[in-house]
Amino acid sequence: MGPMTFQLPSARRGDGADSVSAVVAADAPYLSARRLATLLWALCVVMAVPTLVLLVIGPGHVLASDIFAGLGGVSFLILALTFASVGVIVARRVPENRIGLIFCLTGFANSIQLLSWQYADVALHRSGHLPAAAAAAVFNSMIGEATAGLLGLALLLFPDGRLPSRRWRPMLFSLLAGGAMLVLAGTLRPGRFDQPFAAASNALGIPGARAAMHAVDIIGWLLVLGGIGCAAAALVVRLRRARGVDRRQLKLVLAVGAAAASVAAPLMSTWLVWPNGHLQLRMAVLGVCFATFPLAAGIAILRYRLFDIDVVINRTLVYGAVTLVLAAVFAGTTLLLGTALGRGSAWSTAAATLVVAIAFRPLRARVQDAVDRRFNRARYDALRRMADFLEALRAGRAAPEDVEGFLREQLDDPRLELRFFLPESELYVDTRGIPIAGDADDGHERIAIERDGQPLGIVLHNPATQEQRDLLRRVVEAGGLAIEIARLRVELRRQLAEVEASRARIVTAANEERRRIERDLHDGAQQRLVSIGLALRHAQHELTAASPQRARETLEGAVAEVEVAIDELRELARGLPPAQLDAGLGPAFRELARRAPVPVQVDACSERLERGVEAAAYFIGCEGLTNAVKHAQASRIVLSASRKDGKLIVSVTDNGIGGAAPVGGSGLNGLSDRVAALGGTLRIESERGAGTMLVAELPCES
């Protein structure tokens, strides 16, 4: 069970009321923590109101040493409310985590310290003295410095409210002892207070003990500062041991803490060389820096979007380092060229800017590589191996389709699948070109692959941690070239397979048609012609036998058989290019229109084309016209053929019922094969109730 997982004790069978009591008893500490945190937060909010009023009233005149006036006071008021608010949220949502209560105590202590400071400030310096001014100053002296120990305590116990191990107990003692010594020194130091409360004296001070209390104060600060340093070290130790969500929690707090410390530490050091001047502004910046810690800790504990922290840290390190190096390059180039060209020369600034612009991209790549190598070794190794794979691909040592197996190996996911999107057919296919439903619910997670806003495919992988998802996205992004090449190769193979399949179907259909014609000729017209020949021979015998009447009847029967044979031959010839096609598509289409039972408008070009193209166009017109007459219930049909941009465009449009679609074994499916065999395209637009438009585009010679 993780440190932040909350489970009630399970009740055993037969325990009855005792088990319920046990559960309630187990809940009681959490309920108490929630109530106490809520109470402390409410007190902080209540104290914030008079604190804000006193801030607005102010001491009546500017005091140089009043660090908590103006912006400084507002900043630390926000700090106190931030600690208390984050603490109460954590205490209510994760009641077993002691950090929430510690944050509330920290906010409460800061609220008391700030309210007592503001009251003493106004009470001592306003024209009309307020009561208990000296008591407020004494109280502020007692608690003011000790609040730093609570900050160190929160650092030491983050993120679960417990020590990393028993070996860290001395650090806890150091913080507690240091805080107690600061309280003791502030309570018992005799004499007048420091500015801005020099008008008041400490009524609780021990006469003659000022030097001793000063030493206690120094020792207390040393213990507190040492404890805070050890608490930061404890976070680093926890980070090395942590995994998963706990690791991201610590990363977030350390990253934010490092950023805040990089601002706060130099700012605090300014008091050594510049003790006066803009004190309120400097305190305001410190308050904002300190407030980032409870915010980061609250986000980490509540586990909100923790997966972004790796990206934030990486980008901060990379662009921070790049900025520093480029700033140094810019300054050095400007100084060097300024010495040569003269100080203030515009040419030196322009040249330095050009050098920075040229150096940015390669420098960023090198810094990114160094940061990944040091702080994100898994991503660095994966991207490096992807770069090696791309190099092998360029050298011909690897096939683009191997990218799926490469991703499986790098991400240790044998179920990972790569699907390619074919825009022409709007299908998802696997690496073999076999269509697969893109929305099948098979337990995979999907990552879309795009380039310039156009979909290339999807990666299907097992649900895993967000860290693995981010790594997968980065590797897929780096291997985009291999994926795109693999998709193009799969699409090309699929198109070639479709052309080969359509040609095979055409050859099969032609063979079947030839066998049908042979069978029909043999069983029909051929037998009938043989019968006619026998009848004529019989009539010849009858004429020589002086039976002219019977010979007439035999000849009439033979003539009737000839007519039937002619009809059968016409039926057999249906579907073959007519003789009118010798004059071009126009006459052939007009002949089709004359035989149709529905009015047909013909609009065909008069120029001659290659024989195979004309025959294909004729069959397209025949099939489209036949479908419109038989199935569309149309009252008007338009048959057209025009030449445009090196293509012959044949269209059949009707005003029928619509709903036509190419299905297996249909005439439209055969047309699609015939058009594909010639390298053309077939498009059918047929909404129900809106008629049908069949358009075929056939490549033809210019």
C-alpha positions as CSV (number, residue, x, y, z in Angstrom):
1,M,0.0,0.0,0.0
2,G,1.4,3.4,-0.9
3,P,1.9,6.0,1.7
4,M,-1.1,8.0,0.6
5,T,-3.5,5.2,0.1
6,F,-6.4,5.3,2.6
7,Q,-8.3,2.1,3.6
8,L,-10.7,1.5,6.4
9,P,-10.1,-1.7,8.5
10,S,-12.2,-4.5,7.1
11,A,-14.9,-5.8,9.4
12,R,-15.0,-9.5,10.0
13,R,-18.1,-11.6,9.8
14,G,-20.0,-11.9,13.1
15,D,-18.3,-8.9,14.7
16,G,-21.6,-6.9,14.6
17,A,-21.6,-3.6,16.4
18,D,-18.0,-4.1,17.6
19,S,-16.7,-4.1,14.0
20,V,-18.7,-0.9,13.3
21,S,-17.2,0.7,16.4
22,A,-13.7,-0.4,15.3
23,V,-14.2,1.3,12.0
24,V,-15.5,4.5,13.6
25,A,-12.6,4.4,16.0
26,A,-10.2,4.1,13.1
27,D,-11.8,7.0,11.4
28,A,-11.7,9.2,14.5
29,P,-8.1,10.5,14.1
30,Y,-8.8,11.4,10.5
31,L,-12.1,13.2,11.4
32,S,-10.2,15.0,14.2
33,A,-7.5,16.1,11.7
34,R,-10.1,17.3,9.3
35,R,-11.9,19.3,12.0
36,L,-8.7,20.8,13.4
37,A,-7.4,21.8,10.0
38,T,-10.8,23.3,9.2
39,L,-10.7,25.3,12.4
40,L,-7.1,26.5,11.8
41,W,-8.0,27.6,8.3
42,A,-11.1,29.5,9.6
43,L,-9.0,31.3,12.2
44,C,-6.5,32.3,9.5
45,V,-9.3,33.7,7.4
46,V,-10.7,35.6,10.4
47,M,-7.3,37.0,11.3
48,A,-6.7,38.0,7.6
49,V,-9.5,40.6,7.8
50,P,-8.1,42.8,10.6
51,T,-4.6,42.2,9.2
52,L,-5.7,43.6,5.9
53,V,-7.4,46.6,7.6
54,L,-4.3,47.4,9.6
55,L,-2.2,47.1,6.4
56,V,-4.4,49.7,4.8
57,I,-4.4,52.0,7.9
58,G,-0.6,51.7,8.3
59,P,1.6,53.4,10.9
60,G,0.7,56.8,9.6
61,H,4.1,57.6,8.1
62,V,6.8,55.7,6.2
63,L,9.2,53.5,8.4
64,A,12.3,52.4,6.6
65,S,12.6,49.3,8.8
66,D,9.0,48.2,8.5
67,I,9.5,45.1,6.3
68,F,5.9,43.9,6.6
69,A,4.2,47.2,5.4
70,G,2.7,47.6,2.0
71,L,3.6,44.9,-0.5
72,G,5.7,43.0,2.0
73,G,2.7,42.6,4.3
74,V,0.3,41.7,1.5
75,S,2.7,39.1,0.2
76,F,3.1,37.3,3.5
77,L,-0.6,37.5,4.1
78,I,-1.0,35.6,0.9
79,L,1.7,33.2,2.0
80,A,-0.2,32.5,5.3
81,L,-3.5,32.0,3.5
82,T,-1.8,29.8,0.9
83,F,-0.4,27.5,3.6
84,A,-3.7,27.3,5.4
85,S,-5.8,26.8,2.3
86,V,-3.6,24.1,0.8
87,G,-3.4,22.4,4.2
88,V,-7.1,22.2,4.8
89,I,-7.7,20.8,1.2
90,V,-5.0,18.1,1.8
91,A,-6.3,17.4,5.3
92,R,-9.9,16.9,4.0
93,R,-9.1,14.9,0.9
94,V,-6.1,12.9,2.3
95,P,-6.8,13.0,6.0
96,E,-4.1,10.3,6.8
97,N,-1.4,12.6,5.5
98,R,0.0,14.8,8.3
99,I,1.3,17.4,5.9
100,G,-2.1,19.0,5.6
101,L,-2.3,19.7,9.4
102,I,1.4,20.9,9.4
103,F,0.6,23.3,6.6
104,C,-2.5,24.6,8.5
105,L,-0.3,25.1,11.6
106,T,2.3,27.0,9.5
107,G,-0.4,29.2,8.0
108,F,-1.9,29.8,11.5
109,A,1.5,30.7,13.0
110,N,2.3,33.1,10.1
111,S,-1.2,34.7,10.4
112,I,-0.7,35.3,14.2
113,Q,2.8,36.7,13.6
114,L,1.6,39.0,10.8
115,L,-1.5,40.2,12.8
116,S,0.6,41.0,15.9
117,W,3.2,42.8,13.7
118,Q,0.6,45.0,12.1
119,Y,-1.2,45.7,15.4
120,A,2.0,46.7,17.1
121,D,3.1,48.7,14.1
122,V,-0.1,50.8,14.0
123,A,-0.5,50.9,17.8
124,L,3.0,52.3,18.4
125,H,3.2,54.8,15.6
126,R,-0.3,56.2,15.2
127,S,-1.0,59.5,17.0
128,G,-3.7,57.8,19.1
129,H,-1.9,54.9,20.8
130,L,-3.9,51.7,20.9
131,P,-4.0,49.5,24.0
132,A,-1.6,46.5,24.5
133,A,0.9,47.8,21.9
134,A,3.8,46.5,23.9
135,A,2.1,43.1,24.4
136,A,1.6,42.7,20.7
137,A,5.3,43.5,20.1
138,V,6.3,40.9,22.7
139,F,4.0,38.3,21.2
140,N,5.4,39.0,17.7
141,S,8.9,38.6,19.1
142,M,8.0,35.2,20.7
143,I,6.5,33.6,17.6
144,G,7.9,35.5,14.6
145,E,11.2,33.8,14.0
146,A,10.0,30.4,15.0
147,T,7.7,30.1,12.0
148,A,10.8,29.2,9.9
149,G,11.1,26.0,11.8
150,L,7.6,24.9,10.7
151,L,8.7,25.4,7.0
152,G,11.6,23.1,7.6
153,L,9.3,20.6,9.3
154,A,7.0,20.5,6.3
155,L,10.0,19.9,4.0
156,L,11.3,17.1,6.2
157,L,8.0,15.2,6.4
158,F,6.9,15.7,2.8
159,P,5.1,14.0,1.0
160,D,3.5,11.5,3.5
161,G,3.9,13.3,6.8
162,R,6.5,10.8,8.0
163,L,10.3,10.7,8.4
164,P,12.2,8.9,5.6
165,S,13.6,6.6,8.3
166,R,14.6,6.6,12.0
167,R,18.0,8.0,11.1
168,W,16.4,11.3,10.3
169,R,15.2,11.8,13.9
170,P,18.1,14.1,14.8
171,M,17.1,16.4,12.0
172,L,13.6,16.5,13.4
173,F,15.0,17.2,16.9
174,S,17.2,20.0,15.4
175,L,14.2,21.7,13.9
176,L,12.1,21.4,17.0
177,A,14.9,22.5,19.3
178,G,15.9,25.3,17.1
179,G,12.3,26.6,17.0
180,A,12.0,26.3,20.8
181,M,15.2,28.3,21.2
182,L,14.0,31.0,18.9
183,V,10.8,31.2,20.9
184,L,12.8,31.3,24.2
185,A,15.1,34.0,22.9
186,G,12.3,36.2,21.7
187,T,10.4,35.8,25.0
188,L,13.2,36.4,27.5
189,R,15.5,38.9,25.7
190,P,15.4,42.0,27.9
191,G,15.3,45.7,26.9
192,R,13.8,47.4,23.9
193,F,12.9,45.7,20.7
194,D,14.6,46.3,17.4
195,Q,13.0,48.7,14.9
196,P,10.3,49.4,14.1
197,F,9.2,48.5,17.7
198,A,12.0,50.3,19.6
199,A,9.4,52.3,21.5
200,A,8.4,49.2,23.4
201,S,10.3,47.1,25.9
202,N,10.0,43.4,26.7
203,A,8.2,43.1,30.0
204,L,9.1,39.3,30.1
205,G,12.8,39.8,29.6
206,I,15.3,38.7,32.2
207,P,17.5,41.6,33.2
208,G,21.2,41.1,32.3
209,A,20.4,38.2,30.0
210,R,20.5,40.0,26.7
211,A,23.8,38.6,25.6
212,A,22.8,35.1,26.6
213,M,19.5,35.3,24.8
214,H,21.3,36.7,21.8
215,A,23.5,33.6,21.8
216,V,20.5,31.3,22.2
217,D,18.9,33.1,19.2
218,I,22.0,32.5,17.1
219,I,22.1,28.8,18.1
220,G,18.4,28.5,17.4
221,W,18.8,29.9,13.9
222,L,21.8,27.6,13.2
223,L,19.7,24.6,14.2
224,V,16.7,25.7,12.1
225,L,18.8,26.5,9.0
226,G,20.7,23.2,9.4
227,G,17.4,21.4,9.8
228,I,16.0,23.1,6.6
229,G,19.2,22.1,4.7
230,C,18.9,18.5,5.9
231,A,15.2,18.5,5.0
232,A,16.1,19.5,1.5
233,A,18.6,16.6,1.5
234,A,15.9,14.3,2.7
235,L,13.8,15.2,-0.3
236,V,16.7,14.2,-2.6
237,V,17.1,10.9,-0.7
238,R,13.4,10.2,-1.1
239,L,13.6,11.0,-4.8
240,R,16.3,8.4,-5.3
241,R,14.3,5.7,-3.6
242,A,10.8,6.7,-5.0
243,R,9.0,5.2,-8.0
244,G,5.9,6.1,-9.9
245,V,3.6,8.8,-8.5
246,D,5.8,9.4,-5.4
247,R,8.7,10.1,-7.6
248,R,6.7,12.7,-9.6
249,Q,5.5,14.3,-6.4
250,L,9.1,14.8,-5.2
251,K,10.3,16.0,-8.6
252,L,7.6,18.7,-8.7
253,V,8.4,20.0,-5.2
254,L,12.2,19.9,-5.8
255,A,11.8,21.6,-9.2
256,V,9.6,24.4,-7.8
257,G,11.8,24.6,-4.6
258,A,15.0,24.9,-6.7
259,A,13.4,27.7,-8.8
260,A,12.2,29.5,-5.7
261,A,15.6,29.1,-4.0
262,S,17.4,30.4,-7.0
263,V,15.5,33.6,-6.6
264,A,15.2,33.8,-2.8
265,A,18.8,33.0,-1.9
266,P,20.4,35.8,-3.9
267,L,17.7,38.1,-2.7
268,M,18.3,37.3,0.9
269,S,22.0,37.8,0.5
270,T,21.4,41.4,-0.6
271,W,20.7,42.2,3.1
272,L,24.4,41.7,3.8
273,V,25.5,44.4,1.4
274,W,22.3,46.5,1.2
275,P,20.5,46.4,4.6
276,N,18.2,49.2,3.7
277,G,16.2,50.3,0.6
278,H,13.1,48.7,-1.0
279,L,12.7,46.4,2.0
280,Q,8.9,45.9,1.4
281,L,9.5,45.0,-2.3
282,R,12.2,42.5,-1.4
283,M,10.0,41.0,1.3
284,A,7.1,40.8,-1.3
285,V,9.3,38.8,-3.6
286,L,10.4,36.5,-0.8
287,G,6.7,35.9,0.2
288,V,5.8,34.9,-3.4
289,C,8.9,32.5,-3.5
290,F,7.9,30.9,-0.2
291,A,4.2,30.6,-1.3
292,T,5.2,28.4,-4.3
293,F,6.2,25.6,-1.9
294,P,2.8,24.9,-0.4
295,L,1.2,25.3,-3.9
296,A,3.6,22.7,-5.4
297,A,3.2,20.4,-2.5
298,G,-0.6,20.6,-2.6
299,I,-0.6,19.8,-6.3
300,A,1.8,16.9,-5.8
301,I,-0.1,15.4,-2.9
302,L,-3.4,15.7,-4.7
303,R,-1.7,14.1,-7.8
304,Y,-3.0,16.7,-10.3
305,R,-1.3,16.5,-13.7
306,L,1.9,15.2,-12.2
307,F,3.0,13.7,-15.5
308,D,3.7,17.2,-16.8
309,I,6.5,17.7,-14.3
310,D,9.1,15.8,-16.3
311,V,8.4,18.0,-19.3
312,V,8.6,21.2,-17.2
313,I,11.9,20.2,-15.6
314,N,13.3,19.2,-18.9
315,R,12.3,22.4,-20.7
316,T,13.5,24.5,-17.8
317,L,16.9,22.9,-17.7
318,V,17.3,23.0,-21.5
319,Y,16.1,26.5,-22.2
320,G,17.7,27.9,-19.0
321,A,21.1,26.5,-20.1
322,V,20.6,27.7,-23.7
323,T,19.6,31.2,-22.5
324,L,22.7,31.5,-20.3
325,V,25.1,30.3,-23.0
326,L,23.5,32.5,-25.7
327,A,23.6,35.5,-23.4
328,A,27.3,34.8,-22.8
329,V,27.9,34.4,-26.6
330,F,26.0,37.6,-27.3
331,A,27.9,39.6,-24.7
332,G,31.3,38.2,-25.7
333,T,30.6,38.8,-29.4
334,T,29.3,42.4,-28.7
335,L,32.4,43.1,-26.6
336,L,34.8,41.7,-29.1
337,L,33.4,43.4,-32.1
338,G,32.8,46.6,-30.1
339,T,36.5,46.7,-29.4
340,A,37.3,46.3,-33.0
341,L,34.6,48.5,-34.6
342,G,34.1,51.0,-31.9
343,R,31.9,51.1,-28.8
344,G,28.2,51.5,-29.6
345,S,28.5,50.3,-33.2
346,A,25.3,49.0,-34.6
347,W,27.2,46.4,-36.6
348,S,28.5,44.7,-33.5
349,T,25.0,44.3,-32.1
350,A,23.7,43.0,-35.5
351,A,26.6,40.5,-35.8
352,A,26.1,39.3,-32.2
353,T,22.3,38.8,-32.9
354,L,23.2,36.8,-36.1
355,V,25.6,34.6,-34.2
356,V,23.0,33.9,-31.6
357,A,20.4,33.1,-34.2
358,I,22.7,30.7,-36.0
359,A,23.9,29.0,-32.8
360,F,20.4,28.5,-31.3
361,R,19.3,25.4,-33.1
362,P,22.5,23.3,-32.8
363,L,23.1,24.5,-29.3
364,R,19.6,23.5,-28.2
365,A,20.0,20.1,-29.7
366,R,23.3,19.5,-27.9
367,V,21.9,20.8,-24.6
368,Q,18.8,18.7,-25.0
369,D,20.9,15.7,-25.6
370,A,23.0,16.3,-22.6
371,V,20.0,16.9,-20.3
372,D,18.3,13.7,-21.5
373,R,21.5,11.7,-21.0
374,R,21.8,12.9,-17.4
375,F,18.2,13.3,-16.2
376,N,16.1,11.1,-18.5
377,R,18.3,8.1,-19.5
378,A,15.4,6.0,-20.7
379,R,14.2,8.6,-23.2
380,Y,17.8,9.4,-24.3
381,D,18.5,5.7,-25.0
382,A,15.2,5.2,-26.8
383,L,15.7,8.3,-29.0
384,R,19.3,7.3,-29.7
385,R,18.2,3.8,-30.9
386,M,15.5,5.4,-33.0
387,A,18.2,7.6,-34.6
388,D,20.2,4.5,-35.3
389,F,17.2,2.8,-36.8
390,L,16.6,5.7,-39.1
391,E,20.2,5.7,-40.2
392,A,20.0,1.9,-41.0
393,L,16.8,2.7,-42.9
394,R,18.6,5.3,-45.1
395,A,21.5,2.9,-45.6
396,G,19.1,0.1,-46.7
397,R,19.9,-2.1,-43.8
398,A,16.4,-2.0,-42.4
399,A,12.9,-1.9,-43.9
400,P,10.4,0.8,-42.9
401,E,7.8,-1.8,-41.9
402,D,10.3,-3.0,-39.2
403,V,9.3,0.1,-37.2
404,E,6.5,-1.8,-35.6
405,G,8.8,-4.5,-34.2
406,F,11.3,-1.8,-33.2
407,L,8.6,0.0,-31.1
408,R,7.5,-3.2,-29.5
409,E,11.1,-3.9,-28.5
410,Q,12.0,-0.4,-27.2
411,L,8.8,-0.1,-25.2
412,D,8.7,-3.7,-24.0
413,D,5.1,-4.1,-25.3
414,P,4.7,-7.2,-27.5
415,R,1.0,-6.3,-28.1
416,L,1.8,-2.9,-29.6
417,E,0.3,-2.5,-33.1
418,L,0.9,0.1,-35.8
419,R,-2.1,1.0,-38.0
420,F,-1.7,3.1,-41.2
421,F,-4.4,5.4,-42.5
422,L,-5.0,5.3,-46.2
423,P,-6.6,8.6,-47.2
424,E,-7.9,7.4,-50.6
425,S,-10.0,4.6,-49.1
426,E,-10.2,6.1,-45.6
427,L,-9.3,2.8,-44.1
428,Y,-6.9,1.7,-41.3
429,V,-4.6,-1.2,-42.3
430,D,-1.9,-3.1,-40.6
431,T,1.7,-3.5,-41.9
432,R,0.5,-6.1,-44.3
433,G,-2.1,-3.8,-45.8
434,I,-5.1,-5.8,-44.4
435,P,-8.0,-3.4,-43.4
436,I,-8.8,-3.3,-39.7
437,A,-11.5,-1.5,-37.9
438,G,-9.9,1.6,-36.3
439,D,-12.4,1.8,-33.4
440,A,-12.5,-1.8,-32.2
441,D,-12.7,-2.1,-28.4
442,D,-9.8,-4.4,-27.8
443,G,-8.4,-3.0,-24.6
444,H,-5.7,-0.9,-26.3
445,E,-4.9,2.7,-25.8
446,R,-4.5,4.8,-29.0
447,I,-2.0,7.5,-29.9
448,A,-2.8,9.3,-33.1
449,I,0.1,10.0,-35.5
450,E,-0.1,13.2,-37.6
451,R,2.1,15.2,-39.9
452,D,1.2,18.8,-40.9
453,G,-2.3,18.1,-39.6
454,Q,-2.8,15.1,-41.8
455,P,-3.4,11.7,-40.1
456,L,-0.8,9.0,-40.8
457,G,-2.1,6.3,-38.5
458,I,-2.4,5.3,-34.9
459,V,-0.3,3.3,-32.4
460,L,-2.2,0.8,-30.2
461,H,-0.5,-0.1,-27.0
462,N,-1.2,-1.5,-23.6
463,P,-2.4,0.9,-20.9
464,A,0.6,1.8,-18.9
465,T,2.0,4.6,-16.7
466,Q,2.0,8.2,-18.1
467,E,5.8,8.1,-18.2
468,Q,5.7,5.2,-20.7
469,R,3.0,7.1,-22.7
470,D,5.2,10.2,-22.9
471,L,8.2,8.0,-24.0
472,L,6.0,6.4,-26.7
473,R,4.9,9.8,-28.0
474,R,8.5,11.0,-28.1
475,V,9.8,7.9,-29.9
476,V,6.9,7.9,-32.4
477,E,7.5,11.6,-33.1
478,A,11.2,10.9,-33.7
479,G,10.3,8.0,-36.0
480,G,7.8,9.9,-38.0
481,L,9.8,9.6,-41.2
482,A,10.0,5.8,-40.9
483,I,6.3,5.6,-40.2
484,E,5.4,7.8,-43.1
485,I,7.6,5.8,-45.5
486,A,6.1,2.5,-44.2
487,R,2.6,3.9,-44.7
488,L,3.4,4.9,-48.3
489,R,4.9,1.4,-49.0
490,V,1.9,-0.3,-47.5
491,E,-0.5,1.9,-49.5
492,L,1.5,1.2,-52.7
493,R,1.5,-2.6,-52.1
494,R,-2.2,-2.4,-51.4
495,Q,-2.9,-0.5,-54.7
496,L,-0.8,-2.9,-56.7
497,A,-2.6,-5.8,-55.0
498,E,-5.9,-4.3,-55.9
499,V,-4.8,-3.8,-59.5
500,E,-3.6,-7.3,-59.8
501,A,-6.8,-8.6,-58.2
502,S,-8.9,-6.5,-60.6
503,R,-6.9,-7.7,-63.6
504,A,-7.2,-11.3,-62.4
505,R,-11.0,-10.8,-62.1
506,I,-11.1,-9.3,-65.6
507,V,-9.2,-12.3,-67.1
508,T,-11.4,-14.7,-65.2
509,A,-14.5,-12.8,-66.4
510,A,-13.2,-12.8,-70.0
511,N,-12.5,-16.5,-69.9
512,E,-15.9,-17.2,-68.5
513,E,-17.5,-15.0,-71.1
514,R,-15.5,-16.7,-73.9
515,R,-16.6,-20.1,-72.5
516,R,-20.2,-18.9,-72.3
517,I,-20.1,-17.7,-75.9
518,E,-18.6,-21.0,-77.1
519,R,-21.2,-22.9,-75.1
520,D,-24.0,-20.8,-76.4
521,L,-22.8,-21.0,-80.0
522,H,-22.4,-24.7,-79.7
523,D,-25.7,-25.4,-78.0
524,G,-27.7,-22.7,-79.7
525,A,-26.7,-21.0,-83.0
526,Q,-24.4,-23.8,-84.2
527,Q,-27.0,-26.5,-83.6
528,R,-29.7,-24.4,-85.2
529,L,-27.5,-23.8,-88.3
530,V,-26.9,-27.5,-88.6
531,S,-30.6,-28.0,-88.3
532,I,-31.2,-25.4,-91.1
533,G,-28.6,-27.2,-93.3
534,L,-30.4,-30.5,-92.8
535,A,-33.7,-28.9,-93.6
536,L,-32.4,-27.4,-96.8
537,R,-30.9,-30.7,-97.8
538,H,-34.3,-32.3,-97.1
539,A,-36.0,-29.6,-99.2
540,Q,-33.6,-30.4,-102.0
541,H,-34.7,-34.0,-102.0
542,E,-38.3,-33.1,-101.9
543,L,-37.9,-30.9,-105.0
544,T,-36.2,-33.7,-106.9
545,A,-39.0,-36.1,-105.8
546,A,-41.6,-33.8,-107.4
547,S,-43.1,-32.7,-104.0
548,P,-42.9,-28.9,-104.4
549,Q,-45.7,-28.3,-101.8
550,R,-43.8,-30.2,-99.1
551,A,-40.5,-28.5,-100.1
552,R,-42.2,-25.1,-99.7
553,E,-43.2,-26.0,-96.1
554,T,-39.6,-27.2,-95.4
555,L,-38.1,-24.0,-96.8
556,E,-40.5,-21.8,-94.7
557,G,-39.4,-23.7,-91.6
558,A,-35.8,-23.2,-92.5
559,V,-36.4,-19.4,-93.0
560,A,-38.0,-19.3,-89.5
561,E,-35.0,-21.1,-88.0
562,V,-32.7,-18.5,-89.7
563,E,-34.6,-15.7,-88.0
564,V,-34.3,-17.4,-84.7
565,A,-30.5,-18.0,-85.3
566,I,-30.1,-14.3,-86.1
567,D,-31.8,-13.3,-82.8
568,E,-29.6,-15.7,-80.9
569,L,-26.5,-14.2,-82.5
570,R,-27.6,-10.7,-81.7
571,E,-28.1,-11.8,-78.1
572,L,-24.6,-13.3,-78.0
573,A,-23.1,-10.2,-79.5
574,R,-24.7,-8.0,-76.8
575,G,-21.9,-6.5,-74.7
576,L,-19.4,-6.6,-77.5
577,P,-18.3,-3.3,-79.1
578,P,-20.8,-2.5,-81.9
579,A,-19.9,-1.7,-85.4
580,Q,-20.9,1.9,-84.7
581,L,-17.9,2.3,-82.4
582,D,-15.7,2.4,-85.5
583,A,-17.1,5.9,-86.0
584,G,-16.4,6.9,-82.4
585,L,-18.1,7.1,-79.0
586,G,-20.7,9.6,-80.2
587,P,-22.4,7.3,-82.8
588,A,-22.1,4.4,-80.4
589,F,-23.7,6.3,-77.5
590,R,-26.5,7.6,-79.8
591,E,-27.2,4.0,-80.9
592,L,-27.5,3.0,-77.2
593,A,-29.9,6.0,-76.7
594,R,-32.1,5.0,-79.6
595,R,-32.6,1.5,-78.2
596,A,-33.3,2.7,-74.6
597,P,-37.0,2.8,-73.4
598,V,-36.2,6.0,-71.5
599,P,-35.3,9.4,-73.0
600,V,-31.5,9.7,-73.0
601,Q,-29.5,12.9,-73.7
602,V,-26.1,12.2,-75.3
603,D,-23.2,14.6,-75.1
604,A,-20.1,13.0,-76.4
605,C,-16.8,14.3,-77.9
606,S,-16.2,13.6,-81.6
607,E,-12.4,13.1,-81.5
608,R,-11.1,9.5,-81.7
609,L,-9.2,7.8,-78.9
610,E,-7.3,4.7,-78.4
611,R,-9.4,1.6,-79.2
612,G,-9.1,0.1,-75.7
613,V,-10.1,3.4,-74.1
614,E,-13.1,3.8,-76.4
615,A,-14.2,0.2,-75.7
616,A,-13.9,0.7,-71.9
617,A,-15.9,3.9,-72.2
618,Y,-18.6,2.2,-74.3
619,F,-19.0,-0.6,-71.7
620,I,-19.2,2.0,-68.9
621,G,-21.9,3.8,-70.8
622,C,-23.7,0.5,-71.5
623,E,-23.6,-0.7,-67.8
624,G,-24.5,2.7,-66.4
625,L,-27.4,3.0,-68.9
626,T,-28.6,-0.5,-68.2
627,N,-28.6,0.1,-64.4
628,A,-30.4,3.3,-64.8
629,V,-33.1,1.7,-66.9
630,K,-33.5,-1.5,-64.8
631,H,-33.1,-0.2,-61.3
632,A,-33.2,3.5,-61.0
633,Q,-36.8,4.1,-62.1
634,A,-35.5,7.2,-63.9
635,S,-37.5,9.3,-66.3
636,R,-34.5,11.1,-67.8
637,I,-30.8,10.0,-68.3
638,V,-27.8,12.0,-69.4
639,L,-24.9,10.1,-71.1
640,S,-21.7,12.1,-71.6
641,A,-18.1,11.7,-72.6
642,S,-15.6,14.5,-72.5
643,R,-11.8,14.9,-72.6
644,K,-10.1,17.0,-69.9
645,D,-6.5,17.2,-68.6
646,G,-5.4,14.0,-70.4
647,K,-8.4,12.1,-69.1
648,L,-11.6,10.8,-70.7
649,I,-14.4,11.5,-68.3
650,V,-17.5,9.3,-68.9
651,S,-20.6,10.0,-66.8
652,V,-24.1,8.6,-66.6
653,T,-26.6,10.7,-64.6
654,D,-30.2,9.9,-63.9
655,N,-33.0,11.4,-61.8
656,G,-34.1,8.1,-60.3
657,I,-34.4,6.8,-56.8
658,G,-30.7,6.6,-56.0
659,G,-29.1,4.2,-53.5
660,A,-26.8,2.5,-55.9
661,A,-23.6,0.9,-54.5
662,P,-21.0,-1.5,-55.9
663,V,-21.3,-4.9,-54.2
664,G,-19.7,-8.2,-54.9
665,G,-20.7,-9.7,-58.2
666,S,-22.6,-6.6,-59.4
667,G,-22.1,-4.9,-62.7
668,L,-20.8,-1.8,-60.9
669,N,-18.1,-3.9,-59.2
670,G,-17.1,-5.2,-62.6
671,L,-16.9,-1.7,-63.9
672,S,-14.7,-0.7,-61.0
673,D,-12.3,-3.5,-61.9
674,R,-12.3,-2.5,-65.6
675,V,-11.5,1.1,-64.7
676,A,-8.8,0.2,-62.2
677,A,-7.1,-2.1,-64.8
678,L,-6.7,1.0,-67.0
679,G,-5.3,3.1,-64.2
680,G,-8.5,5.1,-63.8
681,T,-10.9,5.9,-61.0
682,L,-14.6,5.3,-60.6
683,R,-16.9,7.5,-58.5
684,I,-20.5,6.9,-57.7
685,E,-22.7,9.5,-56.0
686,S,-26.1,8.0,-55.2
687,E,-28.1,9.4,-52.3
688,R,-31.5,7.9,-51.8
689,G,-34.1,10.0,-53.5
690,A,-31.6,12.2,-55.3
691,G,-30.7,10.2,-58.3
692,T,-27.4,8.6,-59.3
693,M,-24.3,10.0,-61.0
694,L,-21.6,7.5,-62.2
695,V,-18.3,9.2,-63.2
696,A,-15.3,7.3,-64.6
697,E,-12.0,8.9,-65.3
698,L,-9.8,7.1,-67.8
699,P,-6.3,8.2,-68.7
700,C,-5.8,8.7,-72.4
701,E,-3.0,9.9,-74.7
702,S,-2.7,13.6,-75.3
